[in-house]
Amino acid sequence: LLHQRVVEVGVVLLDDRGEVEGEFCTLVNPGRDVGPTSVHGISARDVADAPVFADIAGYLSHLLAGRLVVAHNALFDLRFLGREFGRAGLPIGLSPSLCTMRLAPLFFGAGTRSLQALCDYMSIPLEAHAALNDARATAELLVRMLASDLGTEPLVGAGLTVRFAADGG
């Protein structure tokens, strides 16, 4: 993870009613090998003319400022973002955060917690693995979980407080 880089960013902004109020998505040129193309489907050619993370860091920081960051497998995403913000010289607070993967057992019980499996269960469309598609699905999953009567347990354990070093690590 230390040497891996972000190649795509997708953000869905929800208001306090769970309604989408904005979206942001961009490919990111990592300045090195794009990593496992088989996982994300992004090739070096795809990111050749994309901005580097430092070019979007200020805007992304503005988008996330004062918001609860929600992600599926949030610790994975937050580590990537923390490192990228650190490399860009813009350490950012990404806590507190909420992880829908950690939240899932409270609603669905033990078992698989993949975003695809949970979306299938809730009949939430999830297209090919891409940042904005995943962000849209995660946002819808969160809204539906919080509006459902599936969970009876408190949300303890689903939140994350992550402290990053100055370099984002």
N, C-alpha and C positions, 0 to 999 in steps of 0.2 A: 504493500500500500504506500510505503514511503516514496517510491519512485513513480507510481502510477499517477496519471493526470486526468483531469476532467476533460471530456471531449464534447459534452453536450449538457446544457442546463435547461430545465423546464420548471416553471413556477406557475402555480394557480393561486390567485389571491381570492380568499373568501371574506365576505363581510360577516358581521356577528349573527346573521340569520342563516349562514351557510350558503349564501348565493354567490356565484362567481362575479367578482367585480373587476377582474383583469387577469391577463396571462402574459407570460414572457417566455420565449424559447429562442435559443441560439445554439448553433454548433460552436465549439471552441477549439482553436488550434493549440494543441498541447506543446508544440515546439519540439516534439520528439515522436517516437513511434506511438500510434494510436492505441496500442494494446490489443486485447482480444476482440477483433472484429466479429468473430462468430457470436459473441455475446451481445454487442450493441449494434452491429450492422453498419458501423461507421468506418469508412476507409480513409487513408491518408489524402486521397483526392478530394473527399468530401470536406475536409477541414482546411485544405490548402489556403483558401481565401477567407477563412473564418477569423474573427478577432481572437486574440490571445486573452486569457482570463483577466489579466491586468486591465485590459480595455473595457471590460464589462463590470469589473469589481465595484466601482463606485455606484453604478446604476443598480446592480444587484443588492448592494448594501442598503441603498435607499428603499428598494422594494421590500426588504425584509425587516427594516427598522421598526421596532415596536410591535412586531407580530410574533405570534407563537408559530414556530417552524414545525410543521408536521411532515413526516416522511415515513415510508414503509422501509423498515430496517434503517432507522434514522441514524444510528451510530455510524454505519458505513458511509452514508451520505455526508454526515456532519464532519467526519474525519477528512474526506476529500475536500469539502468546502473550506474547512479550517486551514488546511495546508495551502490551498490555492489563494485564499485571502492573505495568509501570511507571506507567501511568495510575492504577492502583489504589494506588500507593505501596508496592508490595510487589515490588521487584525480586527475581527468582528465578533461580537457576542452572538452566538447562535443558541443560547439557552435562555429560558427553559424551552425545551422541545418536547414533542409528543411523537411516539412511535406507534403506528398502526399495527405493526407486527407484534409488538409487546402487548398492545391493547386487545388483539384478536382472541387470545384464550379466554378473556373475560366474557366475550360474546359468543364464541363458537366452541369453547372447550378445548381440550388438548388435541393435538394432531397437527396437520400441516398448516403452516401459516404463510405460505407463499402468496404474493399479491394476486397471481393468476387464480389460485384455488379459491381465495376469498371472494374475488370478483365473480368467479363462476357461481359460487354459492349464492351471492347476492344479485345475480343477473346484471352485473355492471359490465358494460363492454370494455374490453382491454385489447386494443390493437397491438401490433408488433411492438416489441420492447423498444421504446423510445422515451426520452425524458419527459416531454409534454404529455404523451399518452399515459405514462406511469403517474405523473402528477395529477392529471385529471381523474384517473381511476382512484388514486389514494384520497383525493379530496372527496369524491363521491362516497367512497367506502367510509370515511370518517363521518360524514354527514349522516349516512344511513345507520351506522352503528350507534351514534349518539341519539338518533331519533327512534331507535328500535327499543323493544322490550326484551331483546335477547340477553342483555347483560344485567346481572343483578349485583355484581361486585363493584366496590369502589374502584376508581381508576388508578389506584396505587400500583406502582411498578411500570406504568406505561409512559411516564414522564422521564425525561433525561435532563440532567444538569451536567454539562460538559465544560470543562475549563481547558482552554488551549494555551500552549506556550506562545511566546511572541512570534515564533515562526509558523504558528498554526498547528503544531504537532501536539 
